[in-house]
């Protein structure tokens, strides 16, 4: 089993730079055993996720190494005291240099794991974006700040406003899908409070694309 790129660790938690294509938690069957959590269990003996990244999303992920820190980190994510930022390359140029996408989301029951916009039954979901670059090939690099943490939120929000993330095999148009061999979404910044000491920890990871 390959080693993970560990950016920080202490007695209570670890922050890793997850590669695209690796599960956050164990999936089905033997093929689904390789994941961030199992790799960390092999190294530290005990590990549990406080949040997850989609398999195809790369970047920062924090994992608890004790039951106490797991409880506290889950509370931080639930209470939205965690800061998160992502970068993505999308098809098209957004009209505004920055803005918000506020569309309620829910699971598409008949087509899991897809999520859909549902103004009646969806959960409130908010994404803030800033255009970092408008590329000559008709794509744009965006900085994304999710105010909520719904499943596939960034992917669905961007696709829903006509700017799908390149390489997104669930939500991109055929053109956007064909423009990258991987999902061009990376978790670049993550800020948490150390569960025991109360110290603020801010992690960064440069986009690989």
C-alpha positions in Angstrom: 0.0 0.0 0.0 1.4 3.4 -1.0 2.3 6.0 1.6 0.2 9.2 2.0 1.7 12.7 1.8 1.3 13.7 5.4 1.6 17.4 5.9 1.1 17.5 9.7 0.6 15.1 12.5 0.4 15.2 16.3 -1.0 12.9 19.0 -4.6 13.9 18.1 -4.8 14.4 14.4 -3.2 14.2 11.0 -3.6 16.3 7.9 -2.9 14.6 4.5 -2.7 15.8 0.9 -5.0 13.2 -0.7 -4.4 12.3 -4.3 -7.1 12.2 -6.9 -8.5 8.7 -7.4 -8.1 7.5 -3.7 -11.1 6.9 -1.6 -11.4 8.8 1.7 -13.0 5.9 3.5 -13.4 2.2 2.7 -15.6 1.3 -0.2 -17.2 -2.0 -1.3 -15.2 -5.3 -1.8 -11.5 -5.9 -1.7 -10.9 -3.2 -4.4 -12.5 -0.6 -2.0 -10.2 -1.4 0.9 -7.5 1.1 -0.2 -8.4 4.4 1.2 -7.0 7.3 3.3 -8.4 5.9 6.6 -7.0 2.4 6.1 -3.6 3.7 5.1 -3.5 5.8 8.3 -4.7 2.9 10.4 -1.8 0.8 9.0 0.5 3.6 10.2 -1.0 4.9 13.4 -3.2 2.0 14.6 -6.4 4.1 14.8 -7.9 6.7 12.6 -11.3 8.1 11.8 -12.5 10.7 9.3 -14.1 14.0 10.5 -15.0 14.8 6.9 -14.5 13.4 3.4 -13.3 14.4 0.0 -14.8 12.8 -3.2 -12.6 10.1 -4.5 -11.7 12.2 -7.6 -11.0 15.4 -5.6 -7.5 15.9 -4.4 -6.2 18.0 -1.5 -6.4 18.6 2.2 -8.1 16.2 4.5 -7.9 16.1 8.3 -8.3 12.8 10.2 -8.6 12.2 13.9 -6.2 9.8 15.7 -8.2 9.5 18.9 -11.9 9.2 19.8 -11.9 12.4 21.7 -10.3 14.4 18.8 -12.8 12.8 16.4 -15.7 14.0 18.4 -14.4 17.5 18.6 -13.4 17.7 14.9 -16.8 16.5 13.9 -18.4 19.2 16.0 -16.2 21.8 14.3 -17.3 20.7 10.9 -21.0 20.5 12.0 -20.8 24.0 13.6 -19.0 25.4 10.5 -16.1 26.8 12.4 -13.7 25.1 10.0 -12.5 27.2 7.0 -12.2 25.6 3.6 -11.1 26.7 0.2 -10.8 24.9 -3.1 -9.5 25.6 -6.6 -11.2 24.3 -9.8 -10.9 24.8 -13.5 -14.3 25.1 -15.2 -15.7 25.4 -18.7 -16.6 28.9 -19.7 -16.0 32.3 -18.2 -18.3 33.4 -15.4 -19.9 36.8 -16.1 -18.9 38.2 -12.7 -15.4 38.2 -11.1 -16.9 36.9 -7.9 -20.3 35.9 -6.6 -22.4 33.3 -4.8 -24.3 30.2 -5.9 -27.2 29.4 -3.6 -29.1 26.3 -4.7 -30.7 23.7 -2.4 -29.4 20.1 -2.9 -30.5 16.6 -2.2 -29.6 13.1 -3.2 -30.9 11.8 -6.5 -32.4 8.7 -5.1 -32.7 6.9 -8.4 -29.2 7.7 -9.5 -26.9 7.6 -6.5 -24.3 9.0 -5.8 -25.5 11.9 -7.9 -27.0 15.0 -6.2 -29.6 17.3 -7.7 -31.0 20.8 -7.2 -34.4 20.6 -5.6 -36.0 23.9 -4.6 -38.7 22.0 -2.6 -36.9 19.3 -0.8 -33.3 20.2 -1.1 -31.1 21.3 1.8 -29.8 25.0 1.8 -26.4 25.1 0.1 -24.1 28.1 -0.5 -20.9 28.4 -2.5 -18.9 31.6 -2.9 -16.5 31.9 -5.9 -13.8 34.2 -7.2 -12.4 34.1 -10.7 -8.6 33.7 -10.4 -7.9 33.5 -14.2 -9.8 33.5 -17.5 -7.9 31.2 -19.8 -7.7 31.6 -23.6 -9.0 28.1 -24.2 -12.4 29.1 -22.8 -11.9 27.8 -19.3 -11.5 29.7 -16.0 -9.7 29.0 -12.7 -11.9 29.6 -9.7 -11.3 29.9 -6.0 -14.2 28.3 -4.2 -15.4 28.7 -0.6 -18.2 26.4 0.4 -20.3 28.0 3.2 -22.1 24.6 3.6 -20.7 21.1 3.1 -23.2 19.2 1.1 -22.2 16.1 -0.9 -20.9 17.1 -4.3 -21.9 20.7 -3.6 -19.2 22.4 -5.6 -19.6 20.1 -8.5 -23.4 20.4 -8.7 -23.4 24.2 -8.1 -21.0 24.9 -10.9 -22.6 22.6 -13.4 -26.0 24.0 -12.5 -24.9 27.6 -13.5 -23.3 26.4 -16.7 -19.7 26.1 -15.7 -19.0 22.4 -15.0 -15.6 21.4 -13.6 -13.4 19.8 -16.2 -13.1 16.1 -15.9 -16.3 15.6 -13.8 -17.7 12.3 -14.8 -21.0 12.8 -13.0 -22.0 16.4 -13.8 -19.8 17.8 -16.7 -20.9 18.2 -20.3 -19.2 15.9 -22.8 -17.0 18.8 -23.8 -15.9 19.6 -20.2 -15.4 15.9 -19.4 -13.2 15.4 -22.4 -10.9 18.3 -21.5 -9.3 16.6 -18.5 -8.4 13.0 -17.5 -9.1 13.8 -13.9 -11.6 16.0 -11.9 -9.9 19.4 -11.7 -10.9 20.2 -8.1 -8.4 20.5 -5.3 -8.8 21.4 -1.6 -6.2 24.1 -1.2 -6.8 25.5 2.3 -8.2 24.0 5.5 -8.3 25.7 8.9 -9.3 23.9 12.2 -8.8 24.3 15.9 -6.5 21.7 17.5 -9.0 19.7 19.7 -6.8 19.5 22.8 -4.6 22.7 22.8 -7.1 25.0 21.2 -4.4 26.2 18.8 -5.6 27.3 15.4 -4.1 25.2 12.6 -4.1 26.4 9.0 -3.0 24.0 6.3 -2.3 24.8 2.6 -1.8 22.7 -0.5 -0.9 24.1 -3.9 -3.1 23.0 -6.8 -1.4 20.3 -8.9 -3.1 21.5 -12.1 
